[in-house]
Amino acid sequence: MAYTYVPPQIPQQQTPINPYYMPYQFQRPIQNEQSNYLKGRPVTSIEEAKVAQIDFDGALNIFTDIANKRIYTKQINMDGTSSFNIYALTVPEPEVPKEIVSQNELKNYVTREEFDKMSQQFINTINLLEQKISAGTTVKVTQTEVPAKKLNANF
């Protein structure tokens, strides 16, 4: 069962029209909402930043010390204590070149000439084996006779 609401009808004669009547309009009071924001100024030393007066509104105050390559921050915390932080610019040191390898350590390495010589010998050996395989002769591998076969190199 559905119920419908019918507002009561007020006859027009009962509502007097007053031309001087102005209904009250509710106006919001203007609230001064402050959010945390940054404040700052340049200083010449850490002592000047420490004694600088700051507001108690909790805003972060930044003091730049260009000569000493530092930035100081000062703030009043919610519990009434103050915090003072120091940020310093550090320049990375250039890399020091590695020491030159001694002659004793070079004995363990192969020179370019030795490498080229060994790679040419390897290539010559492979070419010789390919010739023997294509000729159908036997190839001796670790003292075992193996009949030469044409290998299918499809991968």
Secondary structure, 3 states (H helix, E strand, C coil): CCCCCCCCCCCHHHCCCCCCCCCCCCCCCCCCCCCCCEEEEECCCHHHHHHCCCCCCCCEEEEEECCCCEEEEEEECCCCCEEEEEEECCCCCCCCCCCCCCHHHHCCCCCHHHHHHHHHHHHHHHHHHHHHHHHCCCEEECCEEECCCCCCCCC
